[in-house]
Amino acid sequence: MKTIHINELQTILENAEDYKKELSKYVDVIYTENGFDYLPKKNVTIIANDGSELYQDSEKLLVKDRRGFVVNPKQEWSAGFNNILIPMSLNFGAIFNPLADLVIDFERGRRIRKFFNKKQSGQYDKIVISVGDSWWQHPLNKDIIDILDDKHENLAIYCIARAGQELREIIEKKEYVSPLKTEKASIFLLSAGGNDILEDVSVFTYNYDPKKTAKEHLNKEYYEKLKQLEHWYKEIFTNINLYNKHITRIIIHSYDYPIPVKSGDGRGGHWIAKNLSKNRNIKDHELQKAIAVEVINDIHSILLKVSQLPEFSAKITLMDFRGKLKKVSNWYDEIHPNKASNIVFADMIFNAM
């Protein structure tokens, strides 16, 4: 059993040529019902800053406090908001998993350091601010921002995307306001809104009814969420106009139609198929797929409506990604394109700049 301090792990990642490859020696990234989670590999114990020991037992995180007591023995745990692990049976309170923040914040920090190094060197033509979700920052896959950054040295990309981030969180945190004020960016990239619904689409559907269409399965909470999304998109675009006069192009995108996971198709992810089946008894794959299509079309309609408002229309370019990825092999997991598909989307975005 290898034991390593979490700060030593961070140093190793900082000095690695390929940090994702190095990370894989110490950490497993797994799918949970709430997205991604991070566990020490089965032969590794990681010591956190408070002296607690983090280790894996059958794809569950176990935490031993500094006195040597296991504080979450054998009960089921569920990753809640902000990667807090919440016990589903015994009530021990919330256990914080520091590995999740280490991995995601390391990637964000690495990208921001690269941006400022490039800015200082002067070896760039355009400054780009990138804000959003796991289509911009995926912990396992080569994402769209990775590809833009690798292929186009003339771009200096200030990326503060975060895997799993909802549009709601972007609005609450307002992290994007700071670079709007300090950087003379000409491009703003936004990928957001999908997680607010698709993270658990069963929240926004009725129980299975064979007499109902896919659209009729969507409940009143769903339509309230769509109204919220429209309001939040407007808020972000208004703030771009307010805080930065240099941006000439705001590039947004619709998501493609996800293909719910079927047993044996080789993909991970529990956002659509598993939640609809488990929570709403919607087990028919075609109905699951049709519900996802309705969601993606409605998000696209909102983006199109907002992008055509007079105060934004001169700046906003809406990329329509719908219908591009028609095969399971085009997808990395249930809701994320694979590397080859992301190259196609990255090229589309670059051409729109």
N, C-alpha and C positions, 0 to 999 in steps of 0.2 A: 504494500500500500504506500503510494507516494503522498507526502504531505507538503503543501505549499501555501504560503501566505497570499492573500488576495492582492496585496500591493506588489509582491514579487511577480505574480501573474500579469499584472498591469505593465510592469517594466519589461517583461518578456515580450508582450504584445507590441509595446512601443518600439522595440528594437528589431522586430521581425520583418523580413522582407515581404512575407505573405502572412499577415496576422491571422487570417481566417484558418489557414492551414495549421498554424501554431496553436491557435485556440482549440482546435479539434483534438489536440493531444491531452487536454485537461478537462474540457467541457463538452457535454452532449446538449444539443439544441433539440428539443422535442416539441411535438404538437400537443396542446391541451385543448379542452373544450373552449378555452378563452383565447386561443391563439398560440403564441410561442412561450416556452419556458426554458430555463437554463439549469442544468444539473451537473455537478461534478461527475466525471467519468467513474465507472464502477471501481477502478483501482486508485482513485484520487480522493484525498480529503483536503478541503480548502479551509483555511483558518481566516475568519472574518476579523475586522478591526476590533470588535468587542470581545474577541477571544473565543467565540463560538466556533464549532466545527460543522462544516457543511459536507454531507456525503449522500450518495445515492443508494436507495434500496428499492429494487424493482420499479424503476422509473418514478420513484417518489423522492422528494427532498426530505432528508432527515437532518435535524438541527440539534446538536449537543451543546448545551451552554458551557460557559467557562468552568463551571463546577463539575462537569462531567455528566449532567443529567440530560437525557434525551427529552426534549420539550414537546415533541410531536409524535409520540410513539404509535406507529402503525395505523392511525386513523386516516380516512380519506381527506385529501387536501385539494382545494380548488384555487387556481390563480385568479385573484380578484383584480380590481382596478389598480393600476400602477404597479402590477406585479407583486401585490401583497398576497401571500398564501393564506387562505381562509379555511379553517377546519369545517368539514361538512357534517361531522358527527360530534365528537367531543368539543367542548367549548374552552379552548385554551387561549382565545384571542388570536390576533393576527400575527403571523410570522413573516418578517421581511426577507426577501431573497436578494441579497446584494449582488449576486452574479448577473442578474438581468440588467440592472442599471450599469454595472461595469461594462458589459458587452456593448449595449446600445450607446451609452455615453462615450465609450472609447471610440466607436466608429464616428459619432458626431464630432468629437474633439479632433480626431485625425483629419476629417474633412475640413474643418474650420482652420486648423493649423496649415494645411496644404493651401487653402485659399489665401491666407495672409502671407505665406511665403511667396506665392505667385504674385500677389499684389505688390509686395516689396520689390520683387525682381523686375517688375514692369513687363514681363513676358506674357501679355494677354491683350486681347482686343475688346472683349466684352466682360462685364461683371454681371453675374446671374445670381439672384436670390432664389433658393429652392426651399419650399415649405410643404410639408405634407406627411404622408403615411408610408406604408411598406412598399408601395409601388416606386417610391423614391429611396427607401432605405430598408432593404430586406436583409435579415441576419444570416441567411443561408445562401441566397441566390445572387447572381450578378444582376443588380437592378439597373434601372434606366439611368440614374445619376452616375453610377459607376461607369457605365458605357459612354455617356457623354463626356465624362471627365477623362477617360482613357483615350478616346478617339479624337478629341478636339482640344489640343493644347492651348488654343487661343481663348478658351473660356476659363474664367476664374469664377468658380461656383461656391457661393456661400450657402451650404446646405444644412438646414436644421430640421430636416425630416426625421421622423421617429416611427419605427415599426409599431403598428397597432394604434397609432394616434387617430383620434376622431376629430372631425371639424369642430365639435364642441370644445375639445381641449385646446385646439389652436386659438379659438376665440378667447378662452379663459386665460391662457398663459400669455398671449400676445408677444411671443418671442420674436416674431417677424418685424415688430415695430422698430427695434433697435437697429438692425442692419438697414432698414429703410431710411433711417435718419443719418446713418454714418457712411453708407456706401453709395457711390455714384453708379448704381446698377442701372442697366438699360433693359434687362429682362427679369420678369418675375414668373417662376414656375410654381403652380399649385396643383397638388394631387390630394384631394380630401373629399369626404362625404360618404364614401362607400362603407367605411368601418362603422359609422353611426347606425347603419341598418344591418349590414351583412355580418357584423361580428356575431350577432345571434338573430337571424331573420325570424326565428320562431316567436320572438317578442312581438313582432308586428303582423302576425297572422292568426287567423281563427283556427280552431281545431278542424281536422279533416272532415269535409262534407262532400260526398260524391256528386252532389247536385250543383256544387259551386265551381266556377271557373277559377283559374289562377288569380285573376284580378279580384274576384269576389272573396278570395281567402285573405286579402289584405285588410287589416282592421283599422279602426279609427285612430289608434295610436300611430300607425304608419303615416296617415295623412297629416297628422299633427307634426310628425318628425319632418316631413317634406317641407312644411311651412317654415319650420325652424332652419332647415338647411338653406332655403332661399334667403332668409333674413341674414344668416351668417355669411353667405357668399357676398352679399351686398356690403356687409360691414368690412370684410377684408378688402374688397376692391375700393371702397370709399377711403379706407386708411392708406392704401397705396397712393391714391391721388393726393391725399392730404400730406403725407410725410415724405414723398419722394417725387420730385419734378423731372427726374432724369429717365424714369422708366417709360419706354415707348411701346413695349409689348408685354402683355400678361398672357401667358399660355396656360390654359386649363385643359382638362381632358375628361371625356366620359370613360367609364370602365368598359371592358369588353364583357360579353355575356359569359359568366362562369359556368362551368360544367360540374354539377355536384358530383362528389366522389361516389364511385360504386366499388363494391368489394372486388379486389383483384386488379384495379386499374393502375396500381403502382404509385398513387399519389397520397399525400398526407393532407390533413386539414379537417376540422370538424365544424366549420362555420354554418354550412347550409344543410347538406344531406342529413348529418347526424342529428342536428338540433331540430330540424323539421320532423324527422322520424320519431325521435325520442319525446319531444315536447308537444307536438301537434298531431301525431299519428299520420303525418303526410309522408308515406313511404314510397309512393310511385315516383320513379326517377324523372319521368317526363313532366309530371306536375311540379316537382321540385325545380326543375330547370325552367319551366314556364314562369314560376313565381320570381325566380332570379331575373329573368328577362324583363318582367314588369318593373322590378326595382331599378334595373340599369336604365331602362327607357325613361322612367320618371326622373331619375337624377339628371340624365342628359337633357330632358325638357326644361328642368329648372335652370341648368347652366346656360342653355340656349336663351331662355327668357331673360336672365340677368345680363348675359353678355350683349344683348341687343338694346339695353337701356341706353339712352343718349349720353349719359355721363360716363359710360364705360366702353361703348361700342367701338370707338376709334382705337382703343388699345388692346381689347381682348381678342385672342384667337382661341376658338374652341376646337380641339382635336377630337374627332369622332373615331374612337377605337372599336366601336361596336361591330361585331361580325367578322373581325379579322382572325380570331383564333377559334377555329371550328372543330379542331381535333383535340382529344385528350393529350396527345403528344405535344401540343403547343403550350401546355400549362405545366408549371413547376409543381403546384399543388392546387387546391380547390379554387383559390381566388387570385393567384399570382401567376403571371406569364413566366415562362422559362427564359433562359439567357438568350436563345435565338430569337424569341418573340420580342424580348426587350430591346434587342438590337434594331429590329424593325421599327418599334415605337420611338426609340431614341433618334433614329435617322429622320423620322417624321417631324419630331420636335425641333431638331437642329435646322431642318429645312424651313421651318416656320419662323425661325429667329431672324 
